[in-house]
Amino acid sequence: MTALRRVVHEVHSVEFGAATDYHQHHLVVGRRLVESLFADPALAAVRPRLASPGESVRIITPLDVVEPRSKGRGGGMFPGFLAPVNRKRGPDTHLLRGAAVLAAGYLPRNQEGLIDMSGPAAALSPFSRTHNIVVEFDPAEGAPLLEAEQAVRRGLLRLAVRLADAAVDRPPDAVEELAAPHRPGTPTGGLPRVGVITNLQTQGAFKDVFVYGASMAGSLPTLFDPAEIEDGAVVAGQYGHPALRNPTYLHQNHPVIAELRARNGQDLHFAGVVLCPEPVDQASKEHVSAHAAWLCQAAGFDAAIVTKEGAGNADNDLGMKVDALEAAGLTAVALYAEMSGPDGSGPPLVAGPRHGAVVSTGNYDQRLKLPSVERALGGTRLRIIDAEATSAIEVPVAMILGGLSPLGAGRLTCRAEPPAVGLEEVA
């Protein structure tokens, strides 16, 4: 496991220009650069657009979202896609904090979602708080949609690197030292060793998450270097369940890893990361869950926080992992979204653990009334509710990209209700 240094360059504003540049928190994006990086026979056209926090803009049909990051000259970002896996690993990763690149458009199995840059939905999505370079695209006539999707992914990753490259020689706003996980067998001072299991969806084309450029389908759980996740070894390629989707950006900024790092040496030791597939058949789920528990035990974890991708099938994976961990003598906590009906009174979980603990990330079915907006990106119509993209709408939280993040990126919280007034108090 390796240490990493994040070199942070903040982005406070963004515009298009003739050439890409970064200076004093302002990012200029070259339009021709965007078009050249997405040039591919499978794409007929791309249209770069901008959407910043607070604007009256709705992004519909969002696909993946990526934070601009660069390893500087010589590359090394997104191994398996843009760099070889066995590349030379440098310590510094430059990133543009406050910026994101994302694609928006139709692809098969893309359940329609949205990002509102203002209004009530903006409080739920992490991507309403970033300056977004949105790339709309048209597949070429006759081109297989899988090839169009692959072209869009390559373009997003290339653009993320090139934008961050513009800041490499600029003075940073901060330098963050990220220590490697606590080594098993070294003194703990009585603190528990806590790690994270991150389940990655593995359901085929348009429903896969990639590790070093390949799906984890058919793989066993793997103890993984979190520094590699920072450098883009995990890339999203699944487009179901917008609120429960984990875009690449959220893996790059994995909230559970960030929290465990922040508390490392205080009330716990960060023990590491295990990546797991989410198989679709029961026998494979049982096999993977048992192996994940054994791996955590072998790595010296005392406890694990378990995250997921998607819903339904993924809930079963989550529950089985928690039960396997608890059976192996480890403490386990899972992050779940509820599916409790619009009023919250229904059964909350499709499938849950028999043991361990659950943290709710919110209610998938809760309804939101969203005001009309001035502009829409990614399309002109929300087909799932048959409405103009700019119109006032009512939708479930399920449609807000990242709104119920199973990686813990959400902003929902709980508050205690005041105690009910007893009859004796009334008397």
Secondary structure, DSSP 4 states (H G I P E B T S, - for coil): ---EEEEEEE--EEEEESS-EEETTEEEEEHHHHHHHT--TTEEEEEEEEE-TTSSEEEESEEEEE--EE--TT---SBTTTB-TT----SEEEEEETEEEEEES--TT----EEESSSGGGGT-GGGSSEEEEEEEEEPTT--HHHHHHHHHHHHHHHHHHHHHTTTTSPPSEEEEEPPPPPTTS--TT--EEEEEEEEEB-STTEEEEETTEE-TTPPPEEE-HHHHHTTSEEEEE-S-GGG---HHHHHT-HHHHHHHHHBTTTBEEEEEEEEEE-SSHHHHHHHHHHHHHHHHHTT-SEEEEE-SSSTHHHHHHHHHHHHHHHTT-EEEEEEEE---TTS-S---SS--SSSEEEEEEETT-EEEE---SEEES-SEETTTTEETTS-EEEEGGGBTTTT-TTS-------PPPPPPPHHHH-
